[in-house]
Every structure is written in structure tokens, then in C-alpha cells.
Amino acid sequence: MRVATAVAGSALLALGAVAIVAHQHGSGDHSADLDQASSLNTSAANGGLGAAISSQSAAAEIAAQHAAAKQAAAKQAAAKQAAARAAAQQAAAKRAAAARAAAARAAAQRAAAKRAAAQRAKANPTTAAYRNPLRSVSGLLPERVDQGVDFGGAGPVYALGDAVITNAMADNAGWPGGGWITYQLTNGPDKGLVVYLAEDVTPTVQAGQTVTSSTVIANMFNGGAGIETGWATSDGSTAESQMPEAGGINGNGPFPTVVGLSFETLLEGLGVSAGPNASEPGSGLLPPGYPAVKS
């Protein structure tokens, strides 16, 4: 379109030039005039065509520059996106590596704890199976060792370990305070033996109930008598120290009994502080199957 317009403009200029020549020379040589007009026509047409071509070239150059700039911008944007993706992938890889390392450390710690627990259990099977039953008693005060072990204080009392409750009374006349609870251990090195908890305790369990070292079996209260805990007879009727095979020692002594010291040794192994007479020689006998007294 630009070329056609330029050519048309050049033709008009040429016609104008012819008209001027005809006016100036009037009656001159007609053939010379025509030659001159033709020459002017050709020059004007050539000039218009050159201008049109030059304008088209400039426009093409500008368009090419725009296209090159657009392509460069697209390449730059693509490079930025690629860099962002690479950075995100690197960060994700670092996070995954950190998570794997943390999981490996946790697994190693668990394995180490398991190995340590196994070693402790092998060295002392009592602590692996049983826990301190007096761990939550407030103001726990170790008192004398007699038929069992006496304590002062108040609070919850747990079972030593896995067991079945065989007695749970709050009004047993044979013990000050009336409490009498017995349970037979069903696990650990002393499996089959029966434990008693007596005097100032209120049962929180019932006979026949299955318990663990996490079960509160009674609440200890400040009634003046404190509590006594130790080895009971197999039927749960009284303290083992009163049986003939243990020397037949009742509540009148002499104390400490060997049976009481046996239970004292077990409690000390679980972290309970020793009673004031725990280091004295024991009276009576220790029947077969009961834990040895510390030497």
C-alpha cells in the first residue's frame, strides 16, 4: 500500500512538471517538451519508489528489533523460572535429607534404649518386671521392718506389677485402720507369690480384678497407723511371717523378721528408701521361693 501511494504521488508531480513546461514554452518545439516531461516523469517515479522502499526497510528493521527484544525477554523469563525450579528442588532435597537423618537418629536412640533396657532386665529382673508401688505417696516416711515394711505418708499406692487381686477390704479387724488388700503376682521373678497392703488404706479395687504396675490399688491416708506391706500367705489370710515355716512370728515380734527383710530388699531395689532397722539381723526363717535378703 505504501509503494502504490508513493508511485501515485510521483505521477502527479510529473504531470505538474509537464504542465509547467507547456506553459513556459507555449509554441516551442513540441517534441523537446515531451522529452523533457518524460524525463521528469521518470525521475519523480524513481524518487518516490526509493522513498517507499527506504520506509519499508526501516519498518522491517524496527519490527525485527521488537521481535528480538521479545525473544530475549522470553529467554530471560524462562531462565528465571528454571533457576526457581532448581532452587525449590534443592531445598526439597535438603529437607528430605534432614528428615531422613532425624528419623535415623530417632531409630538409633530407640534401639539404644531397647538394648539398655534389655541389659538392665538381664542384670536385675526385678526392676524389669516391677515398679515402686509407693512412688506417688506424699511425705513418704520409711518406718520399721516387722512382719512386712511400715511407712507413713498419704496418697495413691500401686500394685508392684501384673497381678490378680485376691482380697480388698476396708474393715479388717485384725489390722489397725482396717485396710487389707492382697494380690498374687502373675509375672516377673516373684510370679506366684502374694503381696499384702494393710492398715491405713482404702481399697480402690475388687477381688478378682486384674491389675498392673500402673493400677492404683488403694489410697493411703493419715490415720495414725501408717501402712504395712509385705509377703502374705498363699491364701491371702495373713502375713507369711506368721506361718510355722517362717518361724511363726506375729505382731509381737521379735523384729525385723527375715520375711519382712526379704520384701524390704525388693522395695530397695525399686528405689524405696530403707527402714531404720533394715540393716539389723532378721528373726525367723525365709521359706523357699522368696527373694533373698541383701547381705
WOJOGI-V136912 format. One record per residue. N is the residue number from 1. RES is the residue in three letters. SS is DSSP state (H for helix, E for strand, C for the rest). PHI is phi as a letter, one per 20 degrees, with the letter a starting at -180 (none if undefined). PSI is psi as a letter, one per 30 degrees, with the letter a starting at -180 (* if undefined). Layout:
N_RES_SS_PHI_PSI, N_RES_SS_PHI_PSI
This chain:
1_MET_C_none_e, 2_ARG_H_f_e, 3_VAL_H_f_e, 4_ALA_H_f_e, 5_THR_H_f_e, 6_ALA_H_f_e, 7_VAL_H_f_e, 8_ALA_H_f_e, 9_GLY_H_f_e, 10_SER_H_f_e, 11_ALA_H_f_e, 12_LEU_H_f_e, 13_LEU_H_f_e, 14_ALA_H_f_e, 15_LEU_H_f_e, 16_GLY_H_f_e, 17_ALA_H_f_e, 18_VAL_H_f_e, 19_ALA_H_f_e, 20_ILE_H_f_e, 21_VAL_H_f_e, 22_ALA_H_f_e, 23_HIS_H_f_e, 24_GLN_H_f_e, 25_HIS_H_d_f, 26_GLY_C_l_c, 27_SER_C_e_g, 28_GLY_C_f_a, 29_ASP_C_f_j, 30_HIS_H_f_e, 31_SER_H_f_e, 32_ALA_H_f_e, 33_ASP_H_f_e, 34_LEU_H_f_e, 35_ASP_H_f_e, 36_GLN_H_f_e, 37_ALA_H_f_e, 38_SER_H_f_e, 39_SER_H_f_e, 40_LEU_H_f_e, 41_ASN_H_g_e, 42_THR_H_f_e, 43_SER_H_f_e, 44_ALA_H_f_e, 45_ALA_H_f_e, 46_ASN_H_f_e, 47_GLY_H_f_e, 48_GLY_H_f_e, 49_LEU_H_f_e, 50_GLY_H_f_e, 51_ALA_H_f_e, 52_ALA_H_f_e, 53_ILE_H_f_e, 54_SER_H_f_e, 55_SER_H_f_e, 56_GLN_H_f_e, 57_SER_H_f_e, 58_ALA_H_f_e, 59_ALA_H_f_e, 60_ALA_H_f_e, 61_GLU_H_f_e, 62_ILE_H_f_e, 63_ALA_H_f_e, 64_ALA_H_f_e, 65_GLN_H_f_e, 66_HIS_H_f_e, 67_ALA_H_f_e, 68_ALA_H_f_e, 69_ALA_H_f_e, 70_LYS_H_f_e, 71_GLN_H_f_e, 72_ALA_H_f_e, 73_ALA_H_f_e, 74_ALA_H_f_e, 75_LYS_H_f_e, 76_GLN_H_f_e, 77_ALA_H_f_e, 78_ALA_H_f_e, 79_ALA_H_f_e, 80_LYS_H_f_e, 81_GLN_H_f_e, 82_ALA_H_f_e, 83_ALA_H_f_e, 84_ALA_H_f_e, 85_ARG_H_f_e, 86_ALA_H_f_e, 87_ALA_H_f_e, 88_ALA_H_f_e, 89_GLN_H_f_e, 90_GLN_H_f_e, 91_ALA_H_f_e, 92_ALA_H_f_e, 93_ALA_H_f_e, 94_LYS_H_f_e, 95_ARG_H_f_e, 96_ALA_H_f_e, 97_ALA_H_f_e, 98_ALA_H_f_e, 99_ALA_H_f_e, 100_ARG_H_f_e, 101_ALA_H_f_e, 102_ALA_H_f_e, 103_ALA_H_f_e, 104_ALA_H_f_e, 105_ARG_H_f_e, 106_ALA_H_f_e, 107_ALA_H_f_e, 108_ALA_H_f_e, 109_GLN_H_f_e, 110_ARG_H_f_e, 111_ALA_H_f_e, 112_ALA_H_f_e, 113_ALA_H_f_e, 114_LYS_H_f_e, 115_ARG_H_f_e, 116_ALA_H_f_e, 117_ALA_H_f_e, 118_ALA_H_f_e, 119_GLN_H_f_e, 120_ARG_H_f_e, 121_ALA_H_f_e, 122_LYS_H_f_e, 123_ALA_H_f_e, 124_ASN_C_b_i, 125_PRO_H_f_f, 126_THR_H_f_e, 127_THR_H_f_f, 128_ALA_H_f_e, 129_ALA_H_e_f, 130_TYR_C_c_l, 131_ARG_C_c_l, 132_ASN_C_g_j, 133_PRO_C_f_f, 134_LEU_C_d_g, 135_ARG_C_f_f, 136_SER_C_d_g, 137_VAL_C_f_k, 138_SER_E_e_k, 139_GLY_E_m_h, 140_LEU_E_f_k, 141_LEU_E_c_j, 142_PRO_E_f_k, 143_GLU_E_d_a, 144_ARG_E_f_l, 145_VAL_E_e_k, 146_ASP_C_c_c, 147_GLN_C_f_e, 148_GLY_C_c_b, 149_VAL_E_c_k, 150_ASP_E_e_k, 151_PHE_E_b_l, 152_GLY_E_d_l, 153_GLY_E_p_a, 154_ALA_E_b_k, 155_GLY_E_p_a, 156_PRO_E_f_k, 157_VAL_E_c_k, 158_TYR_E_d_l, 159_ALA_C_f_l, 160_LEU_C_f_e, 161_GLY_C_a_a, 162_ASP_C_f_k, 163_ALA_E_a_l, 164_VAL_E_c_k, 165_ILE_E_f_k, 166_THR_E_d_f, 167_ASN_E_b_k, 168_ALA_E_b_j, 169_MET_E_c_k, 170_ALA_C_d_f, 171_ASP_C_c_h, 172_ASN_C_e_j, 173_ALA_C_f_f, 174_GLY_C_f_f, 175_TRP_C_c_k, 176_PRO_C_g_k, 177_GLY_C_n_f, 178_GLY_C_n_f, 179_GLY_E_f_k, 180_TRP_E_b_j, 181_ILE_E_c_k, 182_THR_E_c_k, 183_TYR_E_b_k, 184_GLN_E_e_k, 185_LEU_E_f_k, 186_THR_C_d_g, 187_ASN_C_b_l, 188_GLY_C_n_a, 189_PRO_C_f_f, 190_ASP_C_d_g, 191_LYS_C_g_k, 192_GLY_C_n_f, 193_LEU_C_f_l, 194_VAL_E_d_k, 195_VAL_E_d_k, 196_TYR_E_d_l, 197_LEU_E_c_k, 198_ALA_E_c_l, 199_GLU_E_n_c, 200_ASP_C_e_i, 201_VAL_E_c_k, 202_THR_E_d_k, 203_PRO_E_f_k, 204_THR_C_d_g, 205_VAL_C_c_l, 206_GLN_C_c_l, 207_ALA_C_g_k, 208_GLY_C_n_f, 209_GLN_C_f_k, 210_THR_E_e_k, 211_VAL_E_c_l, 212_THR_C_c_a, 213_SER_C_f_f, 214_SER_C_e_g, 215_THR_C_e_k, 216_VAL_E_f_j, 217_ILE_E_e_f, 218_ALA_E_a_l, 219_ASN_E_d_k, 220_MET_E_e_k, 221_PHE_C_c_l, 222_ASN_C_e_i, 223_GLY_C_d_g, 224_GLY_C_o_f, 225_ALA_C_e_f, 226_GLY_C_m_a, 227_ILE_E_c_l, 228_GLU_E_c_k, 229_THR_E_c_k, 230_GLY_E_a_a, 231_TRP_E_e_k, 232_ALA_E_d_l, 233_THR_C_f_l, 234_SER_C_f_f, 235_ASP_C_e_f, 236_GLY_C_m_g, 237_SER_C_e_f, 238_THR_C_a_a, 239_ALA_E_f_k, 240_GLU_H_f_e, 241_SER_H_f_f, 242_GLN_H_e_f, 243_MET_C_f_k, 244_PRO_H_g_e, 245_GLU_H_f_f, 246_ALA_H_d_g, 247_GLY_C_o_f, 248_GLY_C_m_h, 249_ILE_C_e_k, 250_ASN_C_d_a, 251_GLY_C_f_f, 252_ASN_C_e_f, 253_GLY_C_n_a, 254_PRO_C_f_l, 255_PHE_C_d_l, 256_PRO_C_f_l, 257_THR_E_e_l, 258_VAL_H_f_e, 259_VAL_H_f_e, 260_GLY_H_f_e, 261_LEU_H_f_e, 262_SER_H_f_e, 263_PHE_H_f_e, 264_GLU_H_g_e, 265_THR_H_f_e, 266_LEU_H_f_e, 267_LEU_H_f_e, 268_GLU_H_f_e, 269_GLY_H_f_f, 270_LEU_C_e_g, 271_GLY_C_o_g, 272_VAL_C_e_k, 273_SER_C_f_k, 274_ALA_C_f_k, 275_GLY_C_f_l, 276_PRO_C_f_f, 277_ASN_C_d_g, 278_ALA_C_f_f, 279_SER_C_e_g, 280_GLU_C_e_l, 281_PRO_C_f_k, 282_GLY_C_e_l, 283_SER_E_d_l, 284_GLY_C_n_a, 285_LEU_C_c_l, 286_LEU_C_d_j, 287_PRO_C_f_l, 288_PRO_C_g_k, 289_GLY_C_n_f, 290_TYR_C_e_l, 291_PRO_C_g_k, 292_ALA_C_f_l, 293_VAL_C_e_k, 294_LYS_C_f_k, 295_SER_C_e_*
